[in-house]
Protein backbone atom coordinates (compact mmCIF):
# COMPACT_ATOMS: atom_id res chain seq x y z
CA UNK A 1 0.00 0.00 0.00
CA UNK A 2 1.14 3.54 -0.76
CA UNK A 3 2.08 5.09 2.60
CA UNK A 4 0.24 8.31 1.65
CA UNK A 5 -3.00 6.32 1.59
CA UNK A 6 -2.73 6.08 5.39
CA UNK A 7 -3.46 9.83 5.62
CA UNK A 8 -7.19 10.37 6.23
CA UNK A 9 -8.79 12.56 3.60
CA UNK A 10 -10.65 15.69 4.58
CA UNK A 11 -13.82 16.81 2.82
CA UNK A 12 -11.66 19.26 0.88
CA UNK A 13 -9.27 16.48 -0.17
CA UNK A 14 -12.18 14.38 -1.41
CA UNK A 15 -13.67 17.26 -3.37
CA UNK A 16 -10.29 18.08 -4.93
CA UNK A 17 -9.83 14.43 -5.88
CA UNK A 18 -13.25 14.42 -7.56
CA UNK A 19 -11.92 17.25 -9.75
CA UNK A 20 -8.69 15.37 -10.49
CA UNK A 21 -6.34 17.09 -8.01
CA UNK A 22 -4.41 15.69 -5.05
CA UNK A 23 -2.58 18.07 -2.71
CA UNK A 24 -1.23 15.23 -0.55
CA UNK A 25 0.55 13.80 -3.60
CA UNK A 26 1.81 17.25 -4.59
CA UNK A 27 3.16 17.88 -1.10
CA UNK A 28 4.94 14.53 -1.22
CA UNK A 29 6.49 15.40 -4.61
CA UNK A 30 7.77 18.73 -3.31
CA UNK A 31 9.05 17.35 0.00
CA UNK A 32 10.81 14.49 -1.75
CA UNK A 33 12.46 16.92 -4.19
CA UNK A 34 13.89 18.97 -1.30
CA UNK A 35 16.20 16.11 -0.21
CA UNK A 36 16.43 17.27 3.39
CA UNK A 37 19.75 16.48 5.04
CA UNK A 38 18.52 15.26 8.42
CA UNK A 39 15.41 13.90 10.05
CA UNK A 40 14.11 17.02 11.84
CA UNK A 41 11.90 19.54 10.02
CA UNK A 42 10.29 22.81 11.10
CA UNK A 43 6.88 23.05 9.41
CA UNK A 44 5.50 26.60 9.12
CA UNK A 45 2.53 26.85 9.44
CA UNK A 46 0.59 23.85 10.72
CA UNK A 47 -2.86 24.68 9.37
CA UNK A 48 -4.81 21.44 8.96
CA UNK A 49 -1.63 19.34 9.15
CA UNK A 50 -1.30 18.41 5.49
CA UNK A 51 2.50 18.94 5.33
CA UNK A 52 3.13 17.39 8.75
CA UNK A 53 1.09 14.30 7.87
CA UNK A 54 3.18 13.74 4.74
CA UNK A 55 6.48 14.45 6.55
CA UNK A 56 5.71 11.88 9.25
CA UNK A 57 5.02 9.26 6.57
CA UNK A 58 8.44 10.11 5.12
CA UNK A 59 9.92 9.29 8.55
CA UNK A 60 10.78 12.87 9.55
CA UNK A 61 10.38 14.27 13.04
CA UNK A 62 8.37 17.48 12.80
CA UNK A 63 8.19 20.62 14.90
CA UNK A 64 5.10 22.33 13.53
CA UNK A 65 3.95 25.78 14.49
CA UNK A 66 1.07 28.15 13.88
CA UNK A 67 -0.20 31.39 15.46
CA UNK A 68 -3.17 29.46 16.83
CA UNK A 69 -3.73 25.85 17.83
CA UNK A 70 -7.43 26.07 16.87
CA UNK A 71 -6.95 23.54 14.07
CA UNK A 72 -4.76 21.17 16.09
CA UNK A 73 -7.47 18.50 16.35
CA UNK A 74 -7.98 18.63 12.58
CA UNK A 75 -4.21 18.34 12.08
CA UNK A 76 -4.04 15.41 14.51
CA UNK A 77 -6.86 13.64 12.66
CA UNK A 78 -4.84 13.94 9.47
CA UNK A 79 -1.52 12.94 11.10
CA UNK A 80 -3.12 9.98 12.97
CA UNK A 81 -2.19 8.59 16.38
CA UNK A 82 0.40 6.18 14.99
CA UNK A 83 2.56 9.18 14.02
CA UNK A 84 1.92 11.47 17.02
CA UNK A 85 5.34 10.58 18.46
CA UNK A 86 6.95 12.20 15.41
CA UNK A 87 5.22 15.59 15.79
CA UNK A 88 5.43 18.41 18.31
CA UNK A 89 2.96 21.31 18.04
CA UNK A 90 3.97 24.82 19.08
CA UNK A 91 2.17 28.14 19.05
CA UNK A 92 4.28 30.82 17.39
CA UNK A 93 4.20 34.09 15.52
CA UNK A 94 5.87 34.00 12.11
CA UNK A 95 6.75 37.68 12.48
CA UNK A 96 8.84 36.91 15.58
CA UNK A 97 10.00 33.29 15.65
CA UNK A 98 11.27 31.98 19.02
CA UNK A 99 14.51 30.61 17.60
CA UNK A 100 18.10 31.86 17.46
CA UNK A 101 19.69 33.11 14.25
CA UNK A 102 20.83 30.31 11.91
CA UNK A 103 19.50 27.66 14.31
CA UNK A 104 16.98 25.67 12.24
CA UNK A 105 18.44 23.23 9.74
CA UNK A 106 15.41 22.31 7.63
CA UNK A 107 12.28 24.39 7.07
CA UNK A 108 9.08 23.67 5.16
CA UNK A 109 6.63 26.47 4.39
CA UNK A 110 3.87 25.32 2.04
CA UNK A 111 0.86 27.40 1.01
CA UNK A 112 1.36 29.79 3.90
CA UNK A 113 2.65 33.10 2.53
CA UNK A 114 -0.66 33.98 0.87
CA UNK A 115 -2.41 33.67 4.24
CA UNK A 116 -0.17 36.23 5.98
CA UNK A 117 -0.88 39.91 6.51
CA UNK A 118 2.84 40.74 6.46
CA UNK A 119 4.48 38.03 4.31
CA UNK A 120 7.73 39.92 3.68
CA UNK A 121 8.42 40.34 7.40
CA UNK A 122 7.56 36.67 7.97
CA UNK A 123 9.82 35.53 5.14
CA UNK A 124 12.68 37.64 6.52
CA UNK A 125 12.13 36.04 9.93
CA UNK A 126 12.11 32.53 8.46
CA UNK A 127 15.38 33.32 6.67
CA UNK A 128 16.87 34.70 9.90
CA UNK A 129 16.40 31.41 11.78
CA UNK A 130 17.34 29.15 8.86
CA UNK A 131 20.76 27.51 9.18
CA UNK A 132 23.49 28.28 6.66
CA UNK A 133 23.87 24.55 6.02
CA UNK A 134 20.19 23.66 5.88
CA UNK A 135 17.55 23.29 3.20
CA UNK A 136 14.30 25.22 2.95
CA UNK A 137 11.26 24.34 0.85
CA UNK A 138 9.01 27.32 0.23
CA UNK A 139 6.00 27.01 -2.08
CA UNK A 140 2.59 28.49 -2.67
CA UNK A 141 -0.28 28.01 -5.07
CA UNK A 142 0.34 28.90 -8.71
CA UNK A 143 -2.44 30.66 -10.72
CA UNK A 144 -4.22 27.36 -11.42
CA UNK A 145 -3.87 26.40 -7.76
CA UNK A 146 -5.50 29.64 -6.63
CA UNK A 147 -8.30 29.16 -9.17
CA UNK A 148 -8.89 25.63 -7.86
CA UNK A 149 -8.83 26.92 -4.25
CA UNK A 150 -11.39 29.59 -5.21
CA UNK A 151 -13.62 26.88 -6.66
CA UNK A 152 -13.16 24.76 -3.53
CA UNK A 153 -13.86 27.61 -1.11
CA UNK A 154 -16.87 28.82 -3.09
CA UNK A 155 -18.24 25.28 -3.08
CA UNK A 156 -17.60 24.63 0.63
CA UNK A 157 -17.64 28.05 2.30
CA UNK A 158 -19.37 30.36 -0.21
CA UNK A 159 -16.33 32.65 -0.48
CA UNK A 160 -13.14 32.86 -2.51
CA UNK A 161 -9.77 31.78 -1.14
CA UNK A 162 -7.32 34.54 -0.17
CA UNK A 163 -4.53 35.13 -2.69
CA UNK A 164 -2.33 37.17 -0.40
CA UNK A 165 -0.24 40.22 -1.07
CA UNK A 166 3.17 38.88 -2.07
CA UNK A 167 4.07 38.00 -5.65
CA UNK A 168 6.29 35.01 -6.49
CA UNK A 169 8.73 37.50 -8.05
CA UNK A 170 9.03 39.31 -4.72
CA UNK A 171 9.61 36.05 -2.88
CA UNK A 172 12.29 35.05 -5.39
CA UNK A 173 14.03 38.44 -5.12
CA UNK A 174 14.21 38.15 -1.32
CA UNK A 175 15.55 34.61 -1.60
CA UNK A 176 18.16 35.68 -4.17
CA UNK A 177 19.37 38.36 -1.76
CA UNK A 178 19.94 35.74 0.94
CA UNK A 179 20.87 32.44 -0.77
CA UNK A 180 23.28 31.40 -3.47
CA UNK A 181 21.46 28.23 -4.52
CA UNK A 182 17.78 28.36 -5.48
CA UNK A 183 16.04 25.59 -7.40
CA UNK A 184 12.64 26.29 -8.89
CA UNK A 185 9.92 23.76 -8.22
CA UNK A 186 6.62 23.24 -9.99
CA UNK A 187 3.67 20.89 -9.56
CA UNK A 188 0.20 21.10 -11.06
CA UNK A 189 -1.17 23.43 -8.37
CA UNK A 190 1.98 24.80 -6.71
CA UNK A 191 5.20 26.56 -7.53
CA UNK A 192 8.07 27.29 -5.24
CA UNK A 193 11.70 27.12 -4.34
CA UNK A 194 14.19 24.75 -2.76
CA UNK A 195 16.88 26.96 -1.24
CA UNK A 196 20.21 26.32 0.40
CA UNK A 197 23.48 28.08 0.96
CA UNK A 198 22.45 31.10 2.97
CA UNK A 199 24.82 34.05 2.57
C-alpha positions in Angstrom: 0.0 0.0 0.0 1.1 3.5 -0.8 2.1 5.1 2.6 0.2 8.3 1.6 -3.0 6.3 1.6 -2.7 6.1 5.4 -3.5 9.8 5.6 -7.2 10.4 6.2 -8.8 12.6 3.6 -10.6 15.7 4.6 -13.8 16.8 2.8 -11.7 19.3 0.9 -9.3 16.5 -0.2 -12.2 14.4 -1.4 -13.7 17.3 -3.4 -10.3 18.1 -4.9 -9.8 14.4 -5.9 -13.3 14.4 -7.6 -11.9 17.2 -9.7 -8.7 15.4 -10.5 -6.3 17.1 -8.0 -4.4 15.7 -5.0 -2.6 18.1 -2.7 -1.2 15.2 -0.6 0.6 13.8 -3.6 1.8 17.3 -4.6 3.2 17.9 -1.1 4.9 14.5 -1.2 6.5 15.4 -4.6 7.8 18.7 -3.3 9.0 17.3 0.0 10.8 14.5 -1.7 12.5 16.9 -4.2 13.9 19.0 -1.3 16.2 16.1 -0.2 16.4 17.3 3.4 19.8 16.5 5.0 18.5 15.3 8.4 15.4 13.9 10.1 14.1 17.0 11.8 11.9 19.5 10.0 10.3 22.8 11.1 6.9 23.1 9.4 5.5 26.6 9.1 2.5 26.9 9.4 0.6 23.9 10.7 -2.9 24.7 9.4 -4.8 21.4 9.0 -1.6 19.3 9.2 -1.3 18.4 5.5 2.5 18.9 5.3 3.1 17.4 8.7 1.1 14.3 7.9 3.2 13.7 4.7 6.5 14.5 6.5 5.7 11.9 9.2 5.0 9.3 6.6 8.4 10.1 5.1 9.9 9.3 8.6 10.8 12.9 9.5 10.4 14.3 13.0 8.4 17.5 12.8 8.2 20.6 14.9 5.1 22.3 13.5 3.9 25.8 14.5 1.1 28.1 13.9 -0.2 31.4 15.5 -3.2 29.5 16.8 -3.7 25.9 17.8 -7.4 26.1 16.9 -7.0 23.5 14.1 -4.8 21.2 16.1 -7.5 18.5 16.4 -8.0 18.6 12.6 -4.2 18.3 12.1 -4.0 15.4 14.5 -6.9 13.6 12.7 -4.8 13.9 9.5 -1.5 12.9 11.1 -3.1 10.0 13.0 -2.2 8.6 16.4 0.4 6.2 15.0 2.6 9.2 14.0 1.9 11.5 17.0 5.3 10.6 18.5 6.9 12.2 15.4 5.2 15.6 15.8 5.4 18.4 18.3 3.0 21.3 18.0 4.0 24.8 19.1 2.2 28.1 19.1 4.3 30.8 17.4 4.2 34.1 15.5 5.9 34.0 12.1 6.7 37.7 12.5 8.8 36.9 15.6 10.0 33.3 15.7 11.3 32.0 19.0 14.5 30.6 17.6 18.1 31.9 17.5 19.7 33.1 14.2 20.8 30.3 11.9 19.5 27.7 14.3 17.0 25.7 12.2 18.4 23.2 9.7 15.4 22.3 7.6 12.3 24.4 7.1 9.1 23.7 5.2 6.6 26.5 4.4 3.9 25.3 2.0 0.9 27.4 1.0 1.4 29.8 3.9 2.7 33.1 2.5 -0.7 34.0 0.9 -2.4 33.7 4.2 -0.2 36.2 6.0 -0.9 39.9 6.5 2.8 40.7 6.5 4.5 38.0 4.3 7.7 39.9 3.7 8.4 40.3 7.4 7.6 36.7 8.0 9.8 35.5 5.1 12.7 37.6 6.5 12.1 36.0 9.9 12.1 32.5 8.5 15.4 33.3 6.7 16.9 34.7 9.9 16.4 31.4 11.8 17.3 29.2 8.9 20.8 27.5 9.2 23.5 28.3 6.7 23.9 24.5 6.0 20.2 23.7 5.9 17.6 23.3 3.2 14.3 25.2 2.9 11.3 24.3 0.8 9.0 27.3 0.2 6.0 27.0 -2.1 2.6 28.5 -2.7 -0.3 28.0 -5.1 0.3 28.9 -8.7 -2.4 30.7 -10.7 -4.2 27.4 -11.4 -3.9 26.4 -7.8 -5.5 29.6 -6.6 -8.3 29.2 -9.2 -8.9 25.6 -7.9 -8.8 26.9 -4.3 -11.4 29.6 -5.2 -13.6 26.9 -6.7 -13.2 24.8 -3.5 -13.9 27.6 -1.1 -16.9 28.8 -3.1 -18.2 25.3 -3.1 -17.6 24.6 0.6 -17.6 28.0 2.3 -19.4 30.4 -0.2 -16.3 32.7 -0.5 -13.1 32.9 -2.5 -9.8 31.8 -1.1 -7.3 34.5 -0.2 -4.5 35.1 -2.7 -2.3 37.2 -0.4 -0.2 40.2 -1.1 3.2 38.9 -2.1 4.1 38.0 -5.6 6.3 35.0 -6.5 8.7 37.5 -8.1 9.0 39.3 -4.7 9.6 36.0 -2.9 12.3 35.1 -5.4 14.0 38.4 -5.1 14.2 38.2 -1.3 15.5 34.6 -1.6 18.2 35.7 -4.2 19.4 38.4 -1.8 19.9 35.7 0.9 20.9 32.4 -0.8 23.3 31.4 -3.5 21.5 28.2 -4.5 17.8 28.4 -5.5 16.0 25.6 -7.4 12.6 26.3 -8.9 9.9 23.8 -8.2 6.6 23.2 -10.0 3.7 20.9 -9.6 0.2 21.1 -11.1 -1.2 23.4 -8.4 2.0 24.8 -6.7 5.2 26.6 -7.5 8.1 27.3 -5.2 11.7 27.1 -4.3 14.2 24.8 -2.8 16.9 27.0 -1.2 20.2 26.3 0.4 23.5 28.1 1.0 22.4 31.1 3.0 24.8 34.1 2.6 
